[in-house]
Amino acid sequence: MTIGQETGRRGIPDDASAQLDVTAGMGGGGLTVISDGVPGRSGMTFAAEHVRDFWRLPGDVLASLGLKARDVIVVPVQGDSMADTLMEGDFVFVDTRHRLPSPDGVYCLTDDFGGVVIKRLEVASHPRDEEIVVRIISDNPKHPPKDRALSEIQIIGRVLRRFGVVG
């Protein structure tokens, strides 16, 4: 995913990460539809009107993760399906270069309606299987897992960190 010249990086400092004007659902579906855009080098794009603000992350933090600010998007989350890992009101920092579910972990992806969701992904198929199957998991046991072919999933990136309320 890129936010570049064609999509509205204008106005965002080079050392800052874009906060998208979407709320990632952690329940059964996304809450805001992301825009169609011109694909960039790493895939999905977001139009300028979907950039709400920007965050400046410390350079040493980004360097320790091997990232540049433009590789990271910030997304607010809503819902309870990832409790206690993520809570409503948290912000997640997503590495948009990491678009394959390996290793297993928490990822930002689109749902069936084009909304944005945060889920735990695990590869459920065996290495010799014809098709790669990914298990989409909510950490809250009230929400059952789903298995999907990797080809049916659009991964925005891997969730690296969160910013949230201490409770």
Contacts in CASP RR format, 6 or more apart in sequence:
PFRMAT RR
TARGET T0000
AUTHOR 0000-0000-0000
METHOD contacts of the structure
MODEL  1
MTIGQETGRRGIPDDASAQLDVTAGMGGGGLTVISDGVPGRSGMTFAAEH
VRDFWRLPGDVLASLGLKARDVIVVPVQGDSMADTLMEGDFVFVDTRHRL
PSPDGVYCLTDDFGGVVIKRLEVASHPRDEEIVVRIISDNPKHPPKDRAL
SEIQIIGRVLRRFGVVG
1 40 0 8 1.000
1 42 0 8 1.000
1 43 0 8 1.000
1 44 0 8 1.000
1 45 0 8 1.000
1 46 0 8 1.000
1 73 0 8 1.000
1 96 0 8 1.000
1 156 0 8 1.000
1 157 0 8 1.000
2 40 0 8 1.000
2 41 0 8 1.000
2 42 0 8 1.000
2 43 0 8 1.000
2 44 0 8 1.000
2 45 0 8 1.000
2 70 0 8 1.000
2 96 0 8 1.000
3 9 0 8 1.000
3 12 0 8 1.000
3 18 0 8 1.000
3 45 0 8 1.000
3 46 0 8 1.000
3 51 0 8 1.000
3 70 0 8 1.000
3 73 0 8 1.000
4 40 0 8 1.000
4 45 0 8 1.000
6 37 0 8 1.000
6 38 0 8 1.000
6 40 0 8 1.000
6 45 0 8 1.000
7 37 0 8 1.000
7 38 0 8 1.000
7 45 0 8 1.000
7 46 0 8 1.000
7 47 0 8 1.000
7 48 0 8 1.000
8 47 0 8 1.000
8 48 0 8 1.000
8 51 0 8 1.000
9 18 0 8 1.000
9 70 0 8 1.000
10 48 0 8 1.000
12 18 0 8 1.000
12 51 0 8 1.000
12 54 0 8 1.000
13 54 0 8 1.000
13 56 0 8 1.000
13 69 0 8 1.000
14 69 0 8 1.000
14 70 0 8 1.000
15 56 0 8 1.000
15 59 0 8 1.000
15 69 0 8 1.000
16 54 0 8 1.000
16 55 0 8 1.000
16 56 0 8 1.000
16 57 0 8 1.000
16 69 0 8 1.000
17 54 0 8 1.000
17 55 0 8 1.000
17 56 0 8 1.000
17 57 0 8 1.000
17 69 0 8 1.000
17 70 0 8 1.000
17 72 0 8 1.000
17 73 0 8 1.000
17 74 0 8 1.000
17 93 0 8 1.000
18 46 0 8 1.000
18 51 0 8 1.000
18 53 0 8 1.000
18 54 0 8 1.000
18 73 0 8 1.000
18 74 0 8 1.000
19 51 0 8 1.000
19 52 0 8 1.000
19 53 0 8 1.000
19 54 0 8 1.000
19 55 0 8 1.000
19 73 0 8 1.000
19 74 0 8 1.000
19 75 0 8 1.000
19 76 0 8 1.000
19 91 0 8 1.000
20 34 0 8 1.000
20 46 0 8 1.000
20 50 0 8 1.000
20 51 0 8 1.000
20 52 0 8 1.000
20 73 0 8 1.000
20 74 0 8 1.000
20 75 0 8 1.000
20 116 0 8 1.000
21 32 0 8 1.000
21 49 0 8 1.000
21 50 0 8 1.000
21 51 0 8 1.000
21 52 0 8 1.000
22 31 0 8 1.000
22 32 0 8 1.000
22 34 0 8 1.000
22 50 0 8 1.000
22 75 0 8 1.000
22 76 0 8 1.000
22 115 0 8 1.000
22 116 0 8 1.000
23 30 0 8 1.000
23 31 0 8 1.000
23 32 0 8 1.000
23 75 0 8 1.000
23 76 0 8 1.000
23 77 0 8 1.000
23 78 0 8 1.000
23 116 0 8 1.000
24 30 0 8 1.000
24 31 0 8 1.000
24 75 0 8 1.000
24 76 0 8 1.000
24 77 0 8 1.000
24 78 0 8 1.000
24 92 0 8 1.000
24 108 0 8 1.000
24 116 0 8 1.000
24 117 0 8 1.000
24 118 0 8 1.000
25 31 0 8 1.000
25 77 0 8 1.000
25 78 0 8 1.000
25 79 0 8 1.000
25 81 0 8 1.000
25 115 0 8 1.000
25 116 0 8 1.000
25 117 0 8 1.000
25 118 0 8 1.000
26 77 0 8 1.000
26 78 0 8 1.000
26 79 0 8 1.000
26 80 0 8 1.000
26 81 0 8 1.000
26 82 0 8 1.000
26 83 0 8 1.000
26 86 0 8 1.000
26 88 0 8 1.000
26 117 0 8 1.000
26 118 0 8 1.000
26 119 0 8 1.000
26 138 0 8 1.000
27 79 0 8 1.000
27 80 0 8 1.000
27 81 0 8 1.000
27 82 0 8 1.000
27 117 0 8 1.000
27 138 0 8 1.000
27 143 0 8 1.000
28 81 0 8 1.000
28 111 0 8 1.000
28 117 0 8 1.000
28 143 0 8 1.000
29 111 0 8 1.000
29 112 0 8 1.000
29 113 0 8 1.000
29 115 0 8 1.000
29 117 0 8 1.000
30 111 0 8 1.000
30 113 0 8 1.000
30 114 0 8 1.000
30 115 0 8 1.000
30 116 0 8 1.000
30 117 0 8 1.000
31 78 0 8 1.000
31 115 0 8 1.000
31 116 0 8 1.000
32 115 0 8 1.000
32 116 0 8 1.000
33 113 0 8 1.000
33 114 0 8 1.000
33 115 0 8 1.000
34 44 0 8 1.000
34 46 0 8 1.000
34 50 0 8 1.000
34 110 0 8 1.000
34 114 0 8 1.000
34 115 0 8 1.000
34 116 0 8 1.000
35 45 0 8 1.000
35 46 0 8 1.000
35 47 0 8 1.000
35 49 0 8 1.000
35 50 0 8 1.000
37 44 0 8 1.000
37 45 0 8 1.000
37 46 0 8 1.000
37 47 0 8 1.000
38 45 0 8 1.000
39 45 0 8 1.000
42 96 0 8 1.000
42 97 0 8 1.000
42 99 0 8 1.000
43 99 0 8 1.000
44 96 0 8 1.000
44 154 0 8 1.000
44 156 0 8 1.000
46 73 0 8 1.000
55 74 0 8 1.000
56 69 0 8 1.000
57 69 0 8 1.000
57 72 0 8 1.000
57 93 0 8 1.000
62 68 0 8 1.000
62 69 0 8 1.000
62 72 0 8 1.000
65 95 0 8 1.000
65 160 0 8 1.000
67 95 0 8 1.000
67 97 0 8 1.000
67 160 0 8 1.000
71 95 0 8 1.000
71 96 0 8 1.000
71 97 0 8 1.000
72 93 0 8 1.000
72 94 0 8 1.000
72 95 0 8 1.000
72 96 0 8 1.000
72 160 0 8 1.000
73 93 0 8 1.000
73 94 0 8 1.000
73 96 0 8 1.000
73 108 0 8 1.000
73 156 0 8 1.000
74 91 0 8 1.000
74 92 0 8 1.000
74 93 0 8 1.000
74 94 0 8 1.000
75 91 0 8 1.000
75 92 0 8 1.000
75 94 0 8 1.000
75 108 0 8 1.000
75 116 0 8 1.000
75 118 0 8 1.000
76 89 0 8 1.000
76 90 0 8 1.000
76 91 0 8 1.000
77 86 0 8 1.000
77 87 0 8 1.000
77 88 0 8 1.000
77 89 0 8 1.000
77 90 0 8 1.000
77 91 0 8 1.000
77 92 0 8 1.000
77 118 0 8 1.000
78 88 0 8 1.000
78 89 0 8 1.000
79 88 0 8 1.000
80 88 0 8 1.000
80 140 0 8 1.000
80 142 0 8 1.000
81 119 0 8 1.000
81 138 0 8 1.000
81 139 0 8 1.000
81 140 0 8 1.000
81 142 0 8 1.000
81 143 0 8 1.000
82 106 0 8 1.000
82 118 0 8 1.000
82 119 0 8 1.000
82 120 0 8 1.000
82 138 0 8 1.000
82 139 0 8 1.000
82 140 0 8 1.000
83 139 0 8 1.000
83 140 0 8 1.000
84 139 0 8 1.000
85 106 0 8 1.000
85 120 0 8 1.000
85 139 0 8 1.000
86 92 0 8 1.000
86 106 0 8 1.000
86 118 0 8 1.000
86 139 0 8 1.000
86 162 0 8 1.000
87 164 0 8 1.000
87 165 0 8 1.000
89 164 0 8 1.000
89 165 0 8 1.000
90 162 0 8 1.000
90 163 0 8 1.000
90 164 0 8 1.000
90 165 0 8 1.000
91 162 0 8 1.000
91 163 0 8 1.000
91 164 0 8 1.000
92 106 0 8 1.000
92 108 0 8 1.000
92 118 0 8 1.000
92 159 0 8 1.000
92 160 0 8 1.000
92 161 0 8 1.000
92 162 0 8 1.000
92 163 0 8 1.000
93 159 0 8 1.000
93 160 0 8 1.000
93 161 0 8 1.000
93 162 0 8 1.000
93 163 0 8 1.000
94 108 0 8 1.000
94 156 0 8 1.000
94 157 0 8 1.000
94 158 0 8 1.000
94 159 0 8 1.000
94 160 0 8 1.000
95 157 0 8 1.000
95 158 0 8 1.000
95 160 0 8 1.000
96 156 0 8 1.000
96 157 0 8 1.000
97 157 0 8 1.000
98 157 0 8 1.000
98 158 0 8 1.000
99 155 0 8 1.000
99 156 0 8 1.000
99 157 0 8 1.000
100 155 0 8 1.000
101 107 0 8 1.000
101 121 0 8 1.000
101 122 0 8 1.000
101 123 0 8 1.000
101 134 0 8 1.000
101 150 0 8 1.000
101 153 0 8 1.000
101 155 0 8 1.000
102 123 0 8 1.000
104 120 0 8 1.000
104 121 0 8 1.000
104 122 0 8 1.000
104 123 0 8 1.000
105 120 0 8 1.000
105 121 0 8 1.000
105 122 0 8 1.000
105 158 0 8 1.000
105 159 0 8 1.000
106 118 0 8 1.000
106 119 0 8 1.000
106 120 0 8 1.000
106 121 0 8 1.000
106 158 0 8 1.000
106 159 0 8 1.000
107 118 0 8 1.000
107 119 0 8 1.000
107 120 0 8 1.000
107 121 0 8 1.000
107 155 0 8 1.000
107 156 0 8 1.000
107 157 0 8 1.000
107 158 0 8 1.000
107 159 0 8 1.000
108 116 0 8 1.000
108 117 0 8 1.000
108 118 0 8 1.000
108 155 0 8 1.000
108 156 0 8 1.000
108 157 0 8 1.000
108 158 0 8 1.000
108 159 0 8 1.000
109 116 0 8 1.000
109 117 0 8 1.000
109 118 0 8 1.000
109 119 0 8 1.000
109 121 0 8 1.000
109 136 0 8 1.000
109 153 0 8 1.000
109 154 0 8 1.000
109 155 0 8 1.000
109 156 0 8 1.000
109 157 0 8 1.000
110 116 0 8 1.000
110 117 0 8 1.000
110 154 0 8 1.000
110 156 0 8 1.000
111 117 0 8 1.000
116 156 0 8 1.000
118 159 0 8 1.000
119 136 0 8 1.000
119 137 0 8 1.000
119 138 0 8 1.000
120 136 0 8 1.000
120 137 0 8 1.000
120 138 0 8 1.000
120 139 0 8 1.000
121 134 0 8 1.000
121 135 0 8 1.000
121 136 0 8 1.000
121 137 0 8 1.000
121 153 0 8 1.000
121 155 0 8 1.000
122 134 0 8 1.000
122 135 0 8 1.000
122 137 0 8 1.000
123 132 0 8 1.000
123 133 0 8 1.000
123 134 0 8 1.000
123 135 0 8 1.000
124 133 0 8 1.000
124 134 0 8 1.000
124 135 0 8 1.000
124 147 0 8 1.000
125 131 0 8 1.000
125 132 0 8 1.000
125 133 0 8 1.000
131 149 0 8 1.000
131 150 0 8 1.000
131 151 0 8 1.000
132 149 0 8 1.000
132 150 0 8 1.000
132 151 0 8 1.000
133 147 0 8 1.000
133 148 0 8 1.000
133 149 0 8 1.000
133 150 0 8 1.000
134 147 0 8 1.000
134 148 0 8 1.000
134 149 0 8 1.000
134 150 0 8 1.000
134 153 0 8 1.000
135 145 0 8 1.000
135 146 0 8 1.000
135 147 0 8 1.000
136 145 0 8 1.000
136 146 0 8 1.000
136 147 0 8 1.000
136 148 0 8 1.000
136 153 0 8 1.000
137 145 0 8 1.000
138 144 0 8 1.000
138 145 0 8 1.000
END
